Amino acid sequence: MSTAITTADSPQPAPPSPWGGSDEARRAGLRRMKMVATGLFVLAAVIYAVTLMTVGSSPEGWLGYLQAGAEAAMIGALADWFAVTALFRHPLGLPIPHTAIIPTRKDQMGATLGEFVGTHFLTDDVVREKVGAAEVTRRGGEWLADPDHATRVSGEMGRALRGLIAVLDDDQMRTMIERVIGERVERTEVSPALGHLLGQVVADGAHTGIVDVLADRMYAWVVTNRGSIIEVVTKQAPSWSPRFVDGVVGDRIHLELVRFLAAVRDDPHHDVRIAIDRMLVQFSDDLRSNPGTRERVERAKVDMYNHPDVQRSVSRIWETAQRVLLEAADDPDSELRVRASGALVQLGQTLATDPDMQAKLDGWVTDTAVGLVADYKVELTSVISDTVARWDGPQTATRIELAVGRDLQFIRINGTVVGALAGLVIHAVTQLA
């Protein structure tokens, strides 16, 4: 009988264990425990056979107790061997009903296990408690606050950016940029904004610096170009005018221009400056309220955008941006990567130390997890039932036996020991009766 038990329980080749660990180590442990359990059965059988051949079937004294214990131990060992073996295969290869339970009912077991997990583990309360206890925001912030981790994340972002740029079509990107900018230029009315900006500049006196520069440059030009001015006056003079008269007039005009521009330059309240202020104020009002002025400015804006030079510049935006982004993504010391790493470190520090932000983000993460589990609970639990359904019956039995079979052998050992003790008790009661 012991030989038959060992043959029926011999381990079979199995695929890689889905529960992790070494299959060879599991098989070795299972074999050892089977040998121990079978050895106890053989020991009980030997004791029973020796007492039977020595003193018969009704020995007296302590031999009677020994024979009764050995007999009951064999019965217990056989019963528990049958129970354990029946989980994984037909004992002795006989198609006894309600045996080989795992390979024949694995689909039902997988469905039941999936339903059990969905009912008791994927509930809103359980998911909310576990996700909330994980402190995702704080732990993620502490991890991200480490400069090495932030640098690694920025590097991954750089690789992702390079991958994204690699899959984008250059012609399509140029066309899209031109279309987006063109539509924005046509739709966006700049006149009111320009009018408001110009009015604010004049009100703040921010334009006076420009007027000062222009006045100074004009004064300097007139001073250094006396000959050019006199030459222009001479050319415009009548042919009958004497040459020396033209020179005197030109020199006088140059002198008056110098005096005039010097006054404009030096006097902040000069009439010319006041006239410029009035002109700018009027122009800012026209930009905001005069339909004719606004229409001309908008038309000039569109004409400027449609200029070939501007169009060529727009079409080169993508090439420039692509080159800059790729160079920054590939260079760990680039300003973009350094700034990204610094920003990630600051973000991590904030997440790790700000209780209010932790509460908000953890609440969002928890609500998101609860919502996802609620929406996809059926799909999640079907992973268990579908996976078990794809397993082959004998392979499933072997996998489970490798995972838990070593512990199940203690049932056989306990059955042998408990059977022996029960036999001793029964024999003792019989003798006393």
C-alpha positions as CSV (number, residue, x, y, z in Angstrom):
1,M,0.0,0.0,0.0
2,S,2.8,2.4,0.8
3,T,4.3,1.8,-2.6
4,A,1.1,2.7,-4.3
5,I,0.7,5.9,-2.3
6,T,4.2,7.0,-3.2
7,T,3.6,6.3,-6.9
8,A,0.4,8.2,-7.0
9,D,1.8,11.2,-5.2
10,S,5.0,11.4,-7.3
11,P,5.5,15.0,-8.5
12,Q,5.0,15.9,-12.1
13,P,6.7,18.5,-14.3
14,A,5.1,21.9,-14.0
15,P,5.3,25.2,-15.7
16,P,7.0,28.2,-14.0
17,S,5.2,28.9,-10.7
18,P,2.9,32.0,-10.9
19,W,3.3,32.5,-7.1
20,G,7.0,33.2,-7.4
21,G,9.9,31.4,-5.8
22,S,11.9,28.5,-7.1
23,D,9.9,25.6,-8.5
24,E,12.8,23.2,-7.9
25,A,13.0,24.3,-4.2
26,R,9.2,23.8,-3.9
27,R,9.4,20.4,-5.5
28,A,12.2,19.3,-3.2
29,G,10.3,20.5,-0.1
30,L,7.2,18.7,-1.3
31,R,9.1,15.5,-1.9
32,R,10.6,15.6,1.6
33,M,7.3,16.1,3.3
34,K,5.7,13.3,1.2
35,M,8.5,11.0,2.3
36,V,8.0,11.9,5.9
37,A,4.3,11.3,5.7
38,T,4.7,8.1,3.8
39,G,7.5,7.0,6.1
40,L,5.2,7.3,9.1
41,F,2.6,5.1,7.3
42,V,5.2,2.5,6.5
43,L,6.4,2.6,10.1
44,A,2.9,2.0,11.4
45,A,2.4,-0.8,8.9
46,V,5.7,-2.5,9.9
47,I,4.8,-2.3,13.6
48,Y,1.3,-3.8,12.9
49,A,2.8,-6.6,10.7
50,V,5.4,-7.5,13.3
51,T,2.9,-7.6,16.2
52,L,0.5,-9.6,14.0
53,M,3.0,-12.2,13.1
54,T,4.4,-12.4,16.6
55,V,1.5,-12.6,18.9
56,G,-1.6,-12.8,16.6
57,S,-4.5,-10.5,16.2
58,S,-5.4,-10.2,19.9
59,P,-2.2,-9.6,21.8
60,E,-2.4,-8.9,25.5
61,G,-0.6,-6.2,27.5
62,W,1.4,-3.4,26.0
63,L,1.6,-5.3,22.6
64,G,-2.1,-5.0,22.3
65,Y,-1.9,-1.2,22.7
66,L,1.0,-1.1,20.2
67,Q,-0.9,-3.1,17.6
68,A,-4.1,-1.1,18.1
69,G,-2.2,2.2,17.8
70,A,-0.4,1.0,14.6
71,E,-3.6,-0.2,13.1
72,A,-5.4,3.1,13.7
73,A,-2.4,5.0,12.5
74,M,-2.5,3.2,9.2
75,I,-6.2,3.9,8.9
76,G,-5.7,7.6,9.6
77,A,-2.8,7.9,7.2
78,L,-4.7,6.2,4.4
79,A,-7.8,8.4,5.0
80,D,-5.9,11.6,5.0
81,W,-3.7,10.5,2.0
82,F,-6.9,9.9,0.1
83,A,-8.3,13.3,1.1
84,V,-5.1,15.2,0.1
85,T,-4.6,13.3,-3.1
86,A,-8.2,13.7,-4.1
87,L,-7.7,17.5,-4.3
88,F,-5.2,17.2,-7.1
89,R,-5.8,13.8,-8.9
90,H,-7.6,10.5,-8.8
91,P,-6.1,8.3,-6.1
92,L,-4.4,5.4,-7.6
93,G,-5.6,6.6,-11.0
94,L,-9.2,5.3,-10.2
95,P,-12.0,7.7,-11.4
96,I,-13.6,7.8,-8.0
97,P,-16.5,10.4,-7.8
98,H,-15.6,13.7,-6.1
99,T,-11.9,13.2,-6.6
100,A,-9.4,15.3,-8.7
101,I,-11.4,18.3,-7.5
102,I,-9.0,21.1,-8.6
103,P,-8.4,20.0,-12.2
104,T,-12.1,19.2,-12.8
105,R,-13.7,22.2,-11.0
106,K,-11.0,24.8,-11.6
107,D,-13.3,27.1,-13.6
108,Q,-15.9,27.2,-10.9
109,M,-13.2,27.7,-8.3
110,G,-11.7,30.6,-10.4
111,A,-15.1,32.3,-10.7
112,T,-15.8,31.8,-7.0
113,L,-12.4,33.2,-6.1
114,G,-12.9,36.2,-8.3
115,E,-16.4,36.8,-6.8
116,F,-14.9,36.5,-3.3
117,V,-12.2,39.1,-4.1
118,G,-14.7,41.5,-5.6
119,T,-17.0,41.2,-2.7
120,H,-14.6,41.4,0.2
121,F,-11.5,43.1,-1.2
122,L,-12.6,45.5,-3.9
123,T,-15.3,47.4,-1.8
124,D,-15.3,51.2,-1.6
125,D,-14.5,51.1,2.1
126,V,-11.5,48.8,1.7
127,V,-10.1,50.6,-1.3
128,R,-10.6,54.0,0.4
129,E,-8.9,52.8,3.6
130,K,-5.9,51.2,1.9
131,V,-5.3,54.0,-0.6
132,G,-5.7,56.7,2.2
133,A,-3.3,54.8,4.5
134,A,-0.7,54.7,1.7
135,E,-0.1,58.5,2.0
136,V,0.7,58.7,-1.7
137,T,1.2,62.4,-1.8
138,R,3.6,62.6,1.1
139,R,5.7,59.6,0.1
140,G,5.8,60.7,-3.5
141,G,6.9,64.2,-2.5
142,E,9.6,62.8,-0.2
143,W,10.9,60.7,-3.1
144,L,10.7,63.5,-5.6
145,A,12.4,66.0,-3.2
146,D,15.6,64.0,-3.6
147,P,17.7,65.8,-6.2
148,D,18.9,62.5,-7.7
149,H,15.3,61.3,-8.1
150,A,14.3,64.7,-9.6
151,T,17.2,64.5,-12.1
152,R,16.2,61.0,-13.1
153,V,12.6,62.1,-13.6
154,S,13.7,65.1,-15.7
155,G,15.8,62.7,-17.8
156,E,12.9,60.4,-18.4
157,M,10.8,63.5,-19.4
158,G,13.6,64.4,-21.8
159,R,13.5,60.9,-23.4
160,A,9.8,61.1,-23.6
161,L,10.0,64.5,-25.3
162,R,12.6,63.2,-27.8
163,G,10.3,60.2,-28.5
164,L,7.3,62.5,-29.0
165,I,9.2,64.8,-31.4
166,A,10.5,61.8,-33.3
167,V,6.9,60.6,-34.1
168,L,5.7,64.1,-35.2
169,D,5.7,64.9,-38.9
170,D,7.7,68.0,-39.6
171,D,5.5,69.2,-42.6
172,Q,2.3,68.7,-40.6
173,M,3.7,70.5,-37.6
174,R,4.8,73.5,-39.7
175,T,1.4,73.6,-41.4
176,M,-0.4,73.4,-38.0
177,I,1.7,76.2,-36.5
178,E,1.2,78.4,-39.5
179,R,-2.6,77.7,-39.4
180,V,-2.9,78.3,-35.7
181,I,-0.9,81.5,-35.7
182,G,-2.7,82.7,-38.9
183,E,-6.1,82.1,-37.4
184,R,-5.1,83.8,-34.1
185,V,-3.7,86.8,-36.0
186,E,-6.9,87.2,-38.0
187,R,-9.3,86.6,-35.1
188,T,-7.5,88.7,-32.5
189,E,-8.1,92.4,-32.7
190,V,-5.0,94.3,-31.5
191,S,-6.2,97.9,-31.9
192,P,-8.0,98.2,-28.5
193,A,-5.1,96.6,-26.6
194,L,-2.6,98.8,-28.5
195,G,-4.7,101.9,-27.7
196,H,-5.0,101.0,-24.0
197,L,-1.2,100.3,-23.9
198,L,-0.3,103.6,-25.7
199,G,-2.6,105.6,-23.5
200,Q,-1.1,104.1,-20.3
201,V,2.4,104.8,-21.7
202,V,1.6,108.5,-22.3
203,A,-0.1,108.8,-18.9
204,D,2.9,107.4,-17.1
205,G,5.3,109.5,-19.2
206,A,7.2,106.4,-20.2
207,H,7.5,107.8,-23.8
208,T,9.5,110.8,-22.7
209,G,12.7,108.8,-22.8
210,I,12.2,108.0,-26.5
211,V,11.4,111.6,-27.3
212,D,14.6,112.6,-25.5
213,V,16.7,110.2,-27.5
214,L,15.1,111.3,-30.8
215,A,15.5,115.0,-30.0
216,D,19.1,114.5,-29.0
217,R,19.9,112.5,-32.1
218,M,18.2,115.0,-34.4
219,Y,20.1,117.9,-32.7
220,A,23.4,116.0,-33.1
221,W,22.7,115.2,-36.7
222,V,21.9,118.8,-37.6
223,V,25.0,120.1,-35.9
224,T,27.3,117.7,-37.7
225,N,25.7,118.0,-41.1
226,R,25.8,121.8,-41.7
227,G,27.2,121.4,-45.2
228,S,24.4,119.0,-46.2
229,I,21.7,121.3,-45.0
230,I,23.2,124.3,-46.8
231,E,23.6,122.2,-50.0
232,V,19.9,121.2,-49.9
233,V,18.9,124.9,-49.5
234,T,21.1,125.9,-52.4
235,K,19.7,123.3,-54.7
236,Q,16.2,124.4,-53.9
237,A,16.9,128.1,-54.4
238,P,15.7,129.9,-57.6
239,S,18.3,129.9,-60.4
240,W,18.3,133.7,-60.5
241,S,19.3,133.9,-56.8
242,P,23.0,134.8,-56.2
243,R,25.1,132.0,-54.9
244,F,26.4,133.9,-51.8
245,V,22.8,134.8,-50.9
246,D,21.9,131.0,-51.0
247,G,24.8,130.3,-48.7
248,V,23.7,133.0,-46.2
249,V,20.1,131.7,-46.2
250,G,21.3,128.1,-45.8
251,D,23.6,129.0,-43.0
252,R,20.7,131.0,-41.3
253,I,18.4,128.0,-41.7
254,H,20.9,125.7,-40.2
255,L,21.4,128.0,-37.2
256,E,17.7,128.3,-36.6
257,L,17.3,124.5,-36.8
258,V,20.1,124.1,-34.2
259,R,18.5,126.5,-31.9
260,F,15.0,125.0,-32.4
261,L,16.2,121.4,-31.8
262,A,18.3,122.5,-28.8
263,A,15.1,124.0,-27.3
264,V,13.1,120.9,-27.9
265,R,15.9,118.8,-26.4
266,D,16.3,120.9,-23.3
267,D,12.8,122.0,-22.5
268,P,10.5,119.2,-21.2
269,H,7.5,121.5,-21.7
270,H,8.3,122.6,-25.2
271,D,5.4,123.0,-27.6
272,V,6.7,120.2,-29.8
273,R,6.8,117.8,-26.9
274,I,3.2,118.9,-25.9
275,A,2.1,118.4,-29.5
276,I,3.6,114.9,-29.5
277,D,1.8,114.0,-26.3
278,R,-1.5,115.3,-27.8
279,M,-0.9,113.3,-31.0
280,L,-0.2,110.1,-29.0
281,V,-3.3,110.6,-26.8
282,Q,-5.5,111.2,-29.8
283,F,-4.0,108.1,-31.6
284,S,-4.6,105.9,-28.5
285,D,-8.3,107.1,-28.4
286,D,-8.7,106.4,-32.1
287,L,-7.3,102.9,-31.7
288,R,-9.9,102.2,-29.1
289,S,-12.9,104.0,-30.6
290,N,-12.4,105.1,-34.2
291,P,-13.6,102.4,-36.6
292,G,-11.5,103.8,-39.5
293,T,-8.3,103.8,-37.5
294,R,-9.0,100.4,-36.1
295,E,-9.7,98.9,-39.5
296,R,-6.5,100.4,-41.0
297,V,-4.4,99.0,-38.1
298,E,-6.0,95.5,-38.4
299,R,-5.4,95.5,-42.1
300,A,-1.8,96.5,-41.6
301,K,-1.4,93.7,-39.0
302,V,-2.7,91.1,-41.6
303,D,-0.5,92.5,-44.3
304,M,2.5,92.4,-42.1
305,Y,1.8,88.7,-41.2
306,N,1.4,87.8,-44.8
307,H,4.7,89.4,-45.8
308,P,7.0,86.7,-47.3
309,D,9.7,87.4,-44.7
310,V,7.3,87.0,-41.9
311,Q,5.9,83.8,-43.4
312,R,9.4,82.3,-43.7
313,S,10.1,83.2,-40.1
314,V,6.9,81.5,-39.0
315,S,7.7,78.4,-41.0
316,R,11.0,78.2,-39.2
317,I,9.5,78.3,-35.7
318,W,9.1,74.5,-35.6
319,E,12.7,73.8,-36.8
320,T,14.0,76.1,-34.2
321,A,11.8,74.8,-31.4
322,Q,12.7,71.2,-32.4
323,R,16.4,71.8,-32.4
324,V,16.3,73.7,-29.0
325,L,14.1,71.1,-27.4
326,L,16.2,68.2,-28.6
327,E,19.5,69.8,-27.5
328,A,18.0,70.6,-24.1
329,A,16.6,67.1,-23.7
330,D,19.9,65.4,-24.5
331,D,22.1,67.6,-22.4
332,P,21.8,66.9,-18.6
333,D,23.3,70.3,-17.9
334,S,21.0,72.2,-20.2
335,E,19.0,75.1,-18.6
336,L,15.8,73.3,-19.4
337,R,16.8,70.1,-17.7
338,V,18.3,72.0,-14.7
339,R,15.2,74.1,-14.3
340,A,13.0,71.1,-14.6
341,S,14.9,69.2,-11.9
342,G,14.8,72.2,-9.6
343,A,11.1,72.6,-10.2
344,L,10.5,68.9,-9.4
345,V,12.5,69.2,-6.2
346,Q,10.5,72.2,-5.1
347,L,7.3,70.4,-6.0
348,G,8.4,67.4,-4.0
349,Q,9.3,69.5,-1.0
350,T,5.9,71.1,-1.1
351,L,4.1,67.8,-1.4
352,A,6.1,66.4,1.5
353,T,5.5,69.3,3.9
354,D,2.2,70.9,3.0
355,P,-0.7,69.2,4.9
356,D,-3.4,71.0,3.0
357,M,-2.0,69.9,-0.4
358,Q,-1.5,66.4,0.9
359,A,-5.1,66.2,2.1
360,K,-6.4,67.5,-1.3
361,L,-4.3,65.3,-3.5
362,D,-4.7,62.2,-1.3
363,G,-8.5,62.8,-1.4
364,W,-8.4,63.1,-5.2
365,V,-6.2,60.0,-5.5
366,T,-8.5,58.0,-3.2
367,D,-11.7,59.1,-4.9
368,T,-10.1,58.3,-8.3
369,A,-9.1,54.8,-7.1
370,V,-12.5,54.2,-5.6
371,G,-14.2,55.3,-8.8
372,L,-11.9,53.2,-11.0
373,V,-12.5,50.1,-8.9
374,A,-16.2,50.6,-8.9
375,D,-16.3,51.1,-12.7
376,Y,-14.0,48.2,-13.5
377,K,-14.6,45.7,-10.7
378,V,-16.0,43.2,-13.0
379,E,-13.0,43.5,-15.4
380,L,-10.6,43.3,-12.4
381,T,-12.1,40.1,-10.9
382,S,-12.5,38.6,-14.3
383,V,-8.7,38.6,-14.5
384,I,-8.7,35.8,-11.9
385,S,-11.5,33.7,-13.4
386,D,-10.2,34.2,-17.0
387,T,-6.7,33.3,-16.0
388,V,-7.7,30.2,-14.2
389,A,-10.0,29.2,-17.1
390,R,-7.0,29.4,-19.5
391,W,-4.9,27.0,-17.3
392,D,-4.9,23.3,-18.2
393,G,-6.5,21.2,-15.5
394,P,-3.5,19.0,-14.6
395,Q,-1.1,21.9,-14.8
396,T,-3.4,23.9,-12.5
397,A,-3.4,21.0,-10.0
398,T,0.4,20.8,-10.2
399,R,0.8,24.6,-9.7
400,I,-1.4,24.7,-6.7
401,E,0.2,21.5,-5.2
402,L,3.7,23.1,-5.6
403,A,2.4,26.2,-3.8
404,V,0.5,24.6,-0.9
405,G,1.2,20.8,-1.1
406,R,4.0,20.8,1.3
407,D,1.8,22.2,4.0
408,L,-1.0,19.7,3.1
409,Q,1.4,16.9,3.9
410,F,1.0,17.8,7.5
411,I,-2.6,16.7,7.3
412,R,-1.3,13.2,6.5
413,I,1.3,13.3,9.3
414,N,-1.3,14.6,11.7
415,G,-3.8,12.0,10.5
416,T,-1.3,9.2,11.2
417,V,-0.4,10.6,14.7
418,V,-4.0,11.3,15.7
419,G,-5.1,7.9,14.3
420,A,-2.5,6.2,16.5
421,L,-3.7,8.1,19.6
422,A,-7.3,7.4,18.8
423,G,-6.5,3.7,18.4
424,L,-4.8,3.7,21.8
425,V,-7.7,5.4,23.4
426,I,-10.2,3.0,21.8
427,H,-8.2,0.0,22.8
428,A,-7.9,1.3,26.4
429,V,-11.6,1.9,26.6
430,T,-12.3,-1.6,25.2
431,Q,-10.0,-3.2,27.7
432,L,-11.6,-1.3,30.6
433,A,-15.1,-2.3,29.4
